[in-house]
Amino acid sequence: MNNIFTKFFNFKKKLNQKEILFQNIKNTSDVKSIFNAISSHNEWSDIRYVGGCVRKILNNENYDDIDLATNLNPDQVKECLTINKIEFFETGIKHGTITARIGNQNFEITSLRNDIKTDGRHAEVIFTKDWKEDSIRRDFTINSIYADIDGNLFDPNNGVEDLQNGTVRFIGNSYERIQEDYLRILRYIRFFLLYSKKDHSSEIKKTIKQNISGVSNLSKERLLDELNKIFKSRALFKLVKDNFSYEIISLIFPQLVNLKILKKLEKKKEEILINKSFDFLLALLIIDETDNADYFLYKFNLSNDAKNRIKFLKSNFEYYKEKDFFSKKKLEKIFYYNNKSSVIDLIDFELIKTNTMKKKLIELKNYFQKKEKPVFPIKAKSIMEKFDIKEGRELGQKLKNLENIWVNNSFSITDKEIEKTFSN
């Protein structure tokens, strides 16, 4: 590409694009507000889209986050946002990133910078006004494409051409790029699975294997975040088909003992997984007969909700092989003492792992999706009045016993059972 400034519309046919243009972003008032705020600082101030949103638009993908780059330094960015009454947070100001917030939308605005010192995890930076200099500190060519508000592209590393050809290429020396931040090993795997139309080069394989030990120095939060991105994308289903990627993920996350299950998935099962959250996918891949899942939860700091969800699935795992575990009566009991989503998780977990009982499991899933949780009909006040019992621990225990009888009797209770419980 001779001219690094190229209008997006010129690539429309070349990239086999549909009617997805940068105009779609431009026409939102929130984006206009950000661009206008930064551009108004002085005559040379500039702001452009960069990274994932540009890559995804060019590749005809949906995008969530909008990342922006500017030649203003962080203090100037804050000044512009303050003057224009735009809320912001100093989320990564040490590295030049300010997060602007308008309504429910966040915009990460990062000042052009040069990483002058790295340690495999973090970087010391200086700010610059040179767009080319900023581009060469980025990881991959396909992530170093900039676009102004009208869709004019600045592509100093031929990222558009690489995206079109299915080439995932480090900017500059791959060994140096990885040593700057070892997370780039995982990022390479993700982007390779998403975009590559070629095999891994022998150089990349060698470089990654030489540096794989550096991943152990990364924070568990960053590792989990990157794994989450792999799981959320269509890359998940390509992982087990690519031997090198599979090997690297297994080395970094040895607790993912069930990765091979992805090889057995049919289209219908893939659809179930796509609609599930990260913690369910983790549960599927780490739960087995050993304490593997417990060790993973100890090693990685998941949210309490995620931990509880995985622990629930693990606690029921040993009962899956019981003949009547997936009976309606058994699941209704689990539903009552837990919640609807817990039962759906159990059914989906088995649906994905098994090749039997499909029809029955699907019928059960449909049943519980529509079912409302039963309400225990016996109230303490009515019992106190009828049996002249005072409020206290004994009453509470007897009510609990009666509730268990009600649940075990398919949520029905007789007067005789009530009399028997409270007459003693």
Secondary structure by P-SEA (a helix, b strand, c coil): ccccccccccccccccccccccccccccaaaaaaaaaaaaccccbbbbbccaaaaaaaacccccbbbbbccccaaaaaaaaaaabbbbbccccccbbbbbbcccbbbbbbcccccccccccbbbbbbbccaaaaaaacccccccbbbccccccccccaaaaaaaaccccccccaaaaaaaccaaaaaaaaaaaccccccccaaaaaaaaacccccccccaaaaaaaaaaaaaccccccccccaaaaaaaaaaccccccccccccccaaaaaaaaaccaaaaaaaccccccaaaaaaaaaccccaaaaaaaaaaaaacccccccccccaaaaaaaaaaccaaaaaaaaaaaaaccccaaaaaaaaaaaaaacccccccccaaaaaaaccccccaaaaaaaaaaaaaaaaacccccaaaaaaaccc
